[in-house]
Every structure is written in structure tokens, then in C-alpha cells.
């Protein structure tokens, strides 16, 4: 039928275009018309077959995704139920199962769901070691088992944030909600926070019962685009290390954060962009240290910070760019930049209040 239509169109065209009239069409012309007709039909058939194949492929892909999602949901439900098991060993199994499910999730949203569940487990009510009843052996054993589960979650998150962004199992760019979490230890060293939102708001970093502190490590962490928020967090006597950390983009906020009787170090950190903000932070009987800091761009701000019997030190820090803003209250404490170095005197652009020690060569 299609070939006949094409043939007729070709026949009509010969007359409409007023081509050389022929009472009879020779065999060569007739053969060309036939070839044209069947060629057009073949092309149309190929196009129809291509469309049908494409639609069939889409249907198959949608069906495969639905099946993968169904299987993922079944496994996810099982893993989540393990997290609520009374046995800490079963909970550990559930943690690893959820991490594996997040790695194999068929969509980004399902991966984020797995991450959200792990973070939610850390946000559940938790008694730190220093808050345990004294001489209660059973309570301590339960605490140690639960802490192992929690630290395993932190370690799994760290390991996935260490992977390159293009790695199929990398969790960079996802959101992590640690709001109100108690970190009595934990290791985020070498992790990269490159996108997404990471919240440590209202988190606690308590001192260990032994009095030696509960170290939390961000050693070598890279902050290059994510918003990492420690606003309202409390560092209560433990040690938190940002040694060799790199700040090149995004914002790391310590707004209204409380530092008391502990030690927070940014030893040999590098600031080449982004924002490191201690606005309205409260320092009480503690030391925050930036020995060997190298700053070439970006912002470090202490606007509105309160220093009570505390010291913030920039020993041997090197400043060649960026902005440091100091405008706080000093009550028996201070900010010491006397050993810092700058290529040009008077580099510090902000007004410097009493309680801040600068090198003699710098202009106030």
C-alpha cells in the first residue's frame, strides 16, 4: 500500500512539474520509480522498528529499575530491623548491610536514604562515658558495645568520604545530619567534604571519664565546597584535631560554639578560600591553636567571640592573603599572633582590640 502511494506520487510529479511529456514511460524510468517507492517504504519501516525498539528498551529499563528498587526495599527493611536488635553484634551486621545497600542503591535518593538512617542512629539518645553510673560494670559493658556500633558508623562514613568523587561508592556530595550527636571519639581524618550539607549543630564533644579526653580527628580533612556547620556544638574538655586540614571553599561555621577546658588544633592547616567562622563562639579555659597555619585566601572570623581565660594562638602562622577579622571580648584571655608571619607589615585589615598580640612589625 505504501509502495503504491509513493509510486503514484512519483507518477503525478512527472506531470505536475511539466516534465517532458511521455505517452509511454520507458522501462528505466518505471524501474527507478519502483526503487524509489520500495526504498521509501523500507526507510519508513526501519524508522518504525527503531521507535518500537526504543520504547521496548525504555519499558525494559523501567521494569528493571522497579525490580531493583523492590529488592532494595526488601533488603533495606531487613537491615533497618537489625539496627533495633538487642544484640550489638546483630546491630553491627545491620550497619554494614545498610552501608552495602547505600553503595548498591539504584538511585541517588535511595543512597541518601541509607545515609540518613545511619546518621539517625547516631542521633539517638546516648549516654557518654563520663555520665555512666560509677561502679556499674553491666552498664559499662553495654556502653562499650554500643559505642563500638556508633564508632563503626563514623568509620564507615569516613571511608566513603575518602573515596574520589567519581568513585561509584563515594558518598561525597550527600547530606549528613549529625545534629545533637555525642562524639566521644570518632575519626573523620582524610575525609573530603566537597558538596552537600553537613550539620554538627548542637553536637557534643565530651571529655572521657579517664580525664584524658576523647579525641575526635579531622586530620587531613578537605573542606572544598560543602557547608559544614558546628553552630551551637560543645567541645567539653576533649581534643579535636584539624591538623593538616585544607579549607579551599564552602563554609565551616563554629558560630555560637562553646569550647571549654579542652584543646582544638588547626596545626599546619591550609586556608586558600572559603570561610572559617568563629562568630559569637565562646572560649572558656581552653586553647585553640593554629601553629604553622598557611593562609593565602579566604576568611577567618572571630567577630563577637568571647574569650574567658582562654588562648587562641597562631604560632608560626604564615599569612599572604585572605582576611582575619578579630572583634571580640577578652576576659582573662587573648589571641596571640605575635609569632605569625606576613610578607607585608600591616596585613591584618581589621581593627584589633586589646587582648590581641601582634608582631611588632605589623601596624594596627
Secondary structure, DSSP 8 states (H G I E B T S, - for coil): -HHHHHHHHHHHHHHHTT----SS--HHHHHHHHHHHHHHHHHHHHHHHHHHHHHHHHHHHHHHHHHHHHHHHHHHHHHHHHHT-S-HHHHHHHHHHHHHHHHH-SSHHHHHHHHHHHHHHHHS----GGGS-TT-HHHHHHHHHHHHHHHHHHHHHHHHHHS-TTSTT--TTS-EE-TT-B-SSEE-TT-EE-SSEEE-TT-EEE--TTSS---EE-TT-EEEEEEEE-TT-EEEB-EEE-TT-EEEEEEEE-TT-EEESSEEE-TT-EEEEEEEE-TT-EEES-EEE-TT-EEEEEEEEEEEEEEES-EEE-TT-EESSSEEEEEEEEES-EEEETT-EESSTT---S---TTEEE-TTS--
